[in-house]
Each structure stands twice: as structure tokens, then as C-alpha cells.
Amino acid sequence: MAIRAVLSNEDRDELTKDVNDLDKVYLENMKKDGIDPSLLEQFRDLSLELDQKEDK
């Protein structure tokens, strides 16, 4: 039995292609709420940077 569940049914786009599943859902919700695209990109960049630091 799988433990992991899919958080989102939407396909990955340029904004969410490399982020983890949880941050993908945050980005989708913020985008749906009308958050400025430049702020979404900043969130994505911070998420990717944090994931890289955790891998080290």
C-alpha cells in the first residue's frame, strides 16, 4: 500500500516543474488567488534554493 498521495491533479508547468509536491500546491493556490506572477517566481526560486541546501 502506498503512503504517498497525490496533492494535485494539475500537470506541471514552467513555474512548478522542479519544485516539490507541497510547494507546487502552494504555488497553484497562490496563482488561483491572483498573486502577482513575479512573487510566484520568487517563491519558486526560494523553494528550489532551500531544497538544494537540504540535499547537501
MOPAC internal coordinates of N, CA, C and O (Angstrom, degrees):
PM7 1SCF
backbone

  N    0.0000 0     0.00 0     0.00 0    0    0    0
  C    1.4482 1     0.00 0     0.00 0    1    0    0
  C    1.5307 1   108.48 1     0.00 0    2    1    0
  O    1.2310 1   120.40 1   -49.36 1    3    2    1
  N    1.2980 1   116.83 1   130.64 1    3    2    1
  C    1.4664 1   122.23 1  -178.99 1    5    3    2
  C    1.5171 1   110.76 1   -77.32 1    6    5    3
  O    1.2310 1   121.21 1   -41.69 1    7    6    5
  N    1.3204 1   115.28 1   138.31 1    7    6    5
  C    1.4644 1   120.97 1   177.58 1    9    7    6
  C    1.5181 1   110.47 1   -86.98 1   10    9    7
  O    1.2310 1   120.84 1   142.76 1   11   10    9
  N    1.3050 1   116.01 1   -37.24 1   11   10    9
  C    1.4584 1   121.18 1  -175.18 1   13   11   10
  C    1.5237 1   110.75 1   -74.58 1   14   13   11
  O    1.2310 1   120.74 1   -42.39 1   15   14   13
  N    1.2985 1   116.20 1   137.61 1   15   14   13
  C    1.4682 1   122.19 1   176.88 1   17   15   14
  C    1.5174 1   109.07 1  -118.79 1   18   17   15
  O    1.2310 1   120.53 1   -30.73 1   19   18   17
  N    1.2912 1   116.59 1   149.27 1   19   18   17
  C    1.4561 1   121.46 1   177.89 1   21   19   18
  C    1.5196 1   108.43 1   -76.12 1   22   21   19
  O    1.2310 1   120.79 1   -52.13 1   23   22   21
  N    1.3290 1   116.10 1   127.87 1   23   22   21
  C    1.4522 1   121.17 1  -179.28 1   25   23   22
  C    1.5174 1   112.16 1   -88.25 1   26   25   23
  O    1.2310 1   120.84 1   157.19 1   27   26   25
  N    1.3109 1   116.00 1   -22.81 1   27   26   25
  C    1.4593 1   119.51 1  -174.52 1   29   27   26
  C    1.5215 1   109.49 1  -143.71 1   30   29   27
  O    1.2310 1   120.68 1   -36.91 1   31   30   29
  N    1.3061 1   116.31 1   143.09 1   31   30   29
  C    1.4532 1   120.91 1   177.36 1   33   31   30
  C    1.5192 1   112.41 1   -96.59 1   34   33   31
  O    1.2310 1   120.54 1   171.90 1   35   34   33
  N    1.3199 1   116.58 1    -8.10 1   35   34   33
  C    1.4571 1   119.59 1  -177.58 1   37   35   34
  C    1.5255 1   110.83 1   -75.38 1   38   37   35
  O    1.2310 1   120.91 1   -35.33 1   39   38   37
  N    1.3328 1   115.87 1   144.67 1   39   38   37
  C    1.4556 1   120.73 1   176.85 1   41   39   38
  C    1.5173 1   109.70 1   -70.21 1   42   41   39
  O    1.2310 1   121.10 1   -22.99 1   43   42   41
  N    1.3045 1   115.50 1   157.01 1   43   42   41
  C    1.4656 1   121.01 1   177.63 1   45   43   42
  C    1.5212 1   109.24 1   -73.14 1   46   45   43
  O    1.2310 1   121.12 1   -40.24 1   47   46   45
  N    1.3365 1   115.46 1   139.76 1   47   46   45
  C    1.4505 1   120.65 1   174.64 1   49   47   46
  C    1.5273 1   107.53 1  -119.07 1   50   49   47
  O    1.2310 1   120.57 1     7.33 1   51   50   49
  N    1.3072 1   116.51 1  -172.67 1   51   50   49
  C    1.4718 1   121.03 1  -177.61 1   53   51   50
  C    1.5259 1   111.35 1   -58.69 1   54   53   51
  O    1.2310 1   120.05 1   144.98 1   55   54   53
  N    1.3118 1   117.50 1   -35.02 1   55   54   53
  C    1.4581 1   121.54 1  -178.03 1   57   55   54
  C    1.5296 1   112.00 1   -72.60 1   58   57   55
  O    1.2310 1   120.01 1   146.19 1   59   58   57
  N    1.3301 1   117.58 1   -33.81 1   59   58   57
  C    1.4659 1   120.38 1  -172.22 1   61   59   58
  C    1.5264 1   114.29 1  -112.17 1   62   61   59
  O    1.2310 1   119.69 1  -172.79 1   63   62   61
  N    1.3186 1   118.20 1     7.21 1   63   62   61
  C    1.4572 1   119.42 1  -170.08 1   65   63   62
  C    1.5296 1   114.49 1   -65.29 1   66   65   63
  O    1.2310 1   118.82 1   150.95 1   67   66   65
  N    1.3198 1   119.86 1   -29.05 1   67   66   65
  C    1.4613 1   120.99 1  -175.68 1   69   67   66
  C    1.5223 1   114.37 1  -112.52 1   70   69   67
  O    1.2310 1   119.45 1   174.55 1   71   70   69
  N    1.3099 1   118.66 1    -5.45 1   71   70   69
  C    1.4669 1   120.60 1  -177.06 1   73   71   70
  C    1.5268 1   110.34 1   -82.00 1   74   73   71
  O    1.2310 1   120.94 1   -19.49 1   75   74   73
  N    1.3361 1   115.81 1   160.51 1   75   74   73
  C    1.4666 1   119.31 1   178.49 1   77   75   74
  C    1.5256 1   109.77 1   -70.81 1   78   77   75
  O    1.2310 1   120.94 1   -11.47 1   79   78   77
  N    1.3215 1   115.80 1   168.53 1   79   78   77
  C    1.4715 1   120.88 1  -173.27 1   81   79   78
  C    1.5230 1   112.89 1   -61.87 1   82   81   79
  O    1.2310 1   120.35 1   139.32 1   83   82   81
  N    1.3173 1   116.94 1   -40.68 1   83   82   81
  C    1.4597 1   119.92 1  -178.41 1   85   83   82
  C    1.5314 1   111.19 1   -66.14 1   86   85   83
  O    1.2310 1   120.27 1   135.59 1   87   86   85
  N    1.3274 1   117.10 1   -44.41 1   87   86   85
  C    1.4656 1   120.07 1   178.16 1   89   87   86
  C    1.5234 1   111.29 1   -66.97 1   90   89   87
  O    1.2310 1   120.32 1   149.59 1   91   90   89
  N    1.3231 1   117.00 1   -30.41 1   91   90   89
  C    1.4687 1   120.49 1   175.99 1   93   91   90
  C    1.5279 1   110.00 1   -60.78 1   94   93   91
  O    1.2310 1   120.55 1   136.18 1   95   94   93
  N    1.3230 1   116.55 1   -43.82 1   95   94   93
  C    1.4612 1   120.54 1   179.60 1   97   95   94
  C    1.5257 1   110.36 1   -65.06 1   98   97   95
  O    1.2310 1   120.54 1   137.59 1   99   98   97
  N    1.3438 1   116.57 1   -42.41 1   99   98   97
  C    1.4693 1   119.68 1   176.73 1  101   99   98
  C    1.5278 1   110.52 1   -58.23 1  102  101   99
  O    1.2310 1   120.67 1   132.98 1  103  102  101
  N    1.3284 1   116.32 1   -47.02 1  103  102  101
  C    1.4599 1   120.17 1  -179.73 1  105  103  102
  C    1.5248 1   111.83 1   -61.25 1  106  105  103
  O    1.2310 1   120.52 1   137.25 1  107  106  105
  N    1.3315 1   116.62 1   -42.75 1  107  106  105
  C    1.4665 1   119.73 1   179.37 1  109  107  106
  C    1.5249 1   110.99 1   -62.97 1  110  109  107
  O    1.2310 1   120.31 1   137.62 1  111  110  109
  N    1.3299 1   117.01 1   -42.38 1  111  110  109
  C    1.4638 1   120.34 1   179.90 1  113  111  110
  C    1.5252 1   111.27 1   -66.97 1  114  113  111
  O    1.2310 1   120.11 1   138.83 1  115  114  113
  N    1.3281 1   117.39 1   -41.17 1  115  114  113
  C    1.4648 1   119.98 1   178.81 1  117  115  114
  C    1.5233 1   110.56 1   -65.73 1  118  117  115
  O    1.2310 1   120.55 1   140.96 1  119  118  117
  N    1.3319 1   116.55 1   -39.04 1  119  118  117
  C    1.4655 1   120.65 1   178.32 1  121  119  118
  C    1.5261 1   110.01 1   -63.48 1  122  121  119
  O    1.2310 1   120.28 1   136.63 1  123  122  121
  N    1.3288 1   117.07 1   -43.37 1  123  122  121
  C    1.4661 1   122.24 1   178.95 1  125  123  122
  C    1.5330 1   110.99 1   -63.61 1  126  125  123
  O    1.2310 1   120.44 1   147.16 1  127  126  125
  N    1.3557 1   116.76 1   -32.84 1  127  126  125
  C    1.4638 1   121.48 1   179.72 1  129  127  126
  C    1.5217 1   113.10 1   -80.31 1  130  129  127
  O    1.2310 1   119.77 1   178.04 1  131  130  129
  N    1.3291 1   118.04 1    -1.96 1  131  130  129
  C    1.4546 1   121.58 1   175.27 1  133  131  130
  C    1.5128 1   115.59 1    87.87 1  134  133  131
  O    1.2310 1   120.23 1  -159.84 1  135  134  133
  N    1.3362 1   117.17 1    20.16 1  135  134  133
  C    1.4661 1   120.55 1   177.51 1  137  135  134
  C    1.5248 1   108.80 1   -65.34 1  138  137  135
  O    1.2310 1   120.94 1   -37.68 1  139  138  137
  N    1.3076 1   115.80 1   142.32 1  139  138  137
  C    1.4670 1   122.63 1  -179.00 1  141  139  138
  C    1.5294 1   110.51 1   -54.86 1  142  141  139
  O    1.2310 1   119.89 1   -46.73 1  143  142  141
  N    1.3372 1   117.82 1   133.27 1  143  142  141
  C    1.4647 1   121.46 1  -179.29 1  145  143  142
  C    1.5322 1   114.11 1   -56.70 1  146  145  143
  O    1.2310 1   119.99 1   146.28 1  147  146  145
  N    1.3218 1   117.62 1   -33.72 1  147  146  145
  C    1.4703 1   118.98 1   179.61 1  149  147  146
  C    1.5335 1   110.82 1   -67.35 1  150  149  147
  O    1.2310 1   120.06 1   147.62 1  151  150  149
  N    1.3236 1   117.49 1   -32.38 1  151  150  149
  C    1.4636 1   120.49 1   176.06 1  153  151  150
  C    1.5257 1   110.89 1   -71.54 1  154  153  151
  O    1.2310 1   120.51 1   144.74 1  155  154  153
  N    1.3220 1   116.64 1   -35.26 1  155  154  153
  C    1.4605 1   119.90 1   175.80 1  157  155  154
  C    1.5321 1   110.73 1   -63.11 1  158  157  155
  O    1.2310 1   120.80 1   139.10 1  159  158  157
  N    1.3214 1   116.08 1   -40.90 1  159  158  157
  C    1.4645 1   120.20 1   178.16 1  161  159  158
  C    1.5278 1   110.84 1   -64.74 1  162  161  159
  O    1.2310 1   120.15 1   141.17 1  163  162  161
  N    1.3320 1   117.32 1   -38.83 1  163  162  161
  C    1.4612 1   120.57 1   177.28 1  165  163  162
  C    1.5279 1   110.81 1   -63.31 1  166  165  163
  O    1.2310 1   120.39 1   137.60 1  167  166  165
  N    1.3234 1   116.87 1   -42.40 1  167  166  165
  C    1.4615 1   121.05 1   177.85 1  169  167  166
  C    1.5220 1   110.16 1   -61.29 1  170  169  167
  O    1.2310 1   120.59 1   134.83 1  171  170  169
  N    1.3345 1   116.48 1   -45.17 1  171  170  169
  C    1.4634 1   120.84 1   178.74 1  173  171  170
  C    1.5237 1   110.82 1   -59.57 1  174  173  171
  O    1.2310 1   120.24 1   134.03 1  175  174  173
  N    1.3273 1   117.14 1   -45.97 1  175  174  173
  C    1.4635 1   120.67 1  -179.23 1  177  175  174
  C    1.5223 1   111.33 1   -62.00 1  178  177  175
  O    1.2310 1   120.15 1   137.70 1  179  178  177
  N    1.3244 1   117.31 1   -42.30 1  179  178  177
  C    1.4643 1   120.72 1   177.94 1  181  179  178
  C    1.5249 1   111.15 1   -65.07 1  182  181  179
  O    1.2310 1   120.32 1   139.60 1  183  182  181
  N    1.3068 1   116.99 1   -40.40 1  183  182  181
  C    1.4545 1   121.30 1   178.48 1  185  183  182
  C    1.5227 1   111.14 1   -61.60 1  186  185  183
  O    1.2310 1   120.41 1   134.32 1  187  186  185
  N    1.3231 1   116.82 1   -45.68 1  187  186  185
  C    1.4607 1   120.63 1   179.19 1  189  187  186
  C    1.5249 1   111.40 1   -64.47 1  190  189  187
  O    1.2310 1   120.53 1   140.24 1  191  190  189
  N    1.3219 1   116.59 1   -39.76 1  191  190  189
  C    1.4629 1   120.86 1   179.06 1  193  191  190
  C    1.5311 1   111.11 1   -64.29 1  194  193  191
  O    1.2310 1   120.36 1   136.91 1  195  194  193
  N    1.3175 1   116.91 1   -43.09 1  195  194  193
  C    1.4677 1   120.58 1   178.55 1  197  195  194
  C    1.5313 1   111.41 1   -65.09 1  198  197  195
  O    1.2310 1   120.37 1   140.93 1  199  198  197
  N    1.3190 1   116.90 1   -39.07 1  199  198  197
  C    1.4550 1   120.05 1   178.34 1  201  199  198
  C    1.5246 1   111.07 1   -64.52 1  202  201  199
  O    1.2310 1   120.35 1   142.31 1  203  202  201
  N    1.3158 1   116.93 1   -37.69 1  203  202  201
  C    1.4646 1   120.73 1   177.90 1  205  203  202
  C    1.5186 1   111.06 1   -65.49 1  206  205  203
  O    1.2310 1   120.09 1   139.15 1  207  206  205
  N    1.3310 1   117.43 1   -40.85 1  207  206  205
  C    1.4632 1   121.27 1   179.49 1  209  207  206
  C    1.5202 1   110.97 1   -66.56 1  210  209  207
  O    1.2310 1   119.91 1   143.47 1  211  210  209
  N    1.3249 1   117.79 1   -36.53 1  211  210  209
  C    1.4669 1   121.68 1   179.31 1  213  211  210
  C    1.5239 1   111.24 1   -67.93 1  214  213  211
  O    1.2310 1   120.03 1   149.64 1  215  214  213
  N    1.3364 1   117.55 1   -30.36 1  215  214  213
  C    1.4524 1   121.31 1  -179.26 1  217  215  214
  C    1.5333 1   112.32 1   -73.28 1  218  217  215
  O    1.2310 1   120.09 1   160.91 1  219  218  217
  N    1.3060 1   117.43 1   -19.09 1  219  218  217
  C    1.4800 1   120.71 1  -178.13 1  221  219  218
  C    1.4937 1   111.67 1   -81.73 1  222  221  219
  O    1.2310 1   120.10 1   180.00 1  223  222  221

